[in-house]
Amino acid sequence: MLLVVDANVLFSALIARGKTCDLMFSERLQLIAPEFLFIELEGHKDELIEKSSLSEDDFDEFVNSLNVIIAVIPRQDFERFLQDANRICPDPDETEYFALALRFDAALWSNDKRLKGQPEVKVFSTADLISFLSEI
């Protein structure tokens, strides 16, 4: 299953390292993200290290493993979908995720409930995704 993964999901995987982390490494999921995702992750590095109780080396190792399982898509590959994404996305900070989902006709994995308030991009929370995968 192809999914665009949102930064809040990565933050959750880093901090809690529970079901979200298990799902991220599931062979049933093919994860993609805009290139700024890892820039955002690095921008919150100190906060994430503190909240997760990971050492800096462990944090870096985890981020490197995420780089292996998440295909990073350059902005120019989905740029033409940004206008439509701006129109439908309830949060301007999430527009690139929506544009990427539109480009690949993929669902979005995000725990931001506000993003579900539109009909054009399917949004799965982690709980939704666990439930959906258990049914197929």
C-alpha angles and dihedrals in degrees: 000000000000114000136173105224120216126217093245089062091053090048090052092048091051097045102039102022091198132109093339091057092046091052093049090060095043115125087218091071130069108197127202131175141175114266094250090067093086091043088056091048091052090047089061095039098118093047092047093048090051095047094043097042088225121145116242090253092051090048091051091047091051092049090049090053089050089052088059097051099037118069108218113218119204115237093241089064092064103020094111089064095055095091092055090043091053089053097051105028113099092205120049090209089063098050096107091053089053093046090052091049090051092048094054098029087239134146122247123238107211136137091212103114093198090069092066092067095092131068103221106070121043109230121200123194115207090260091049090050094050090050093046094049092049089057097053 
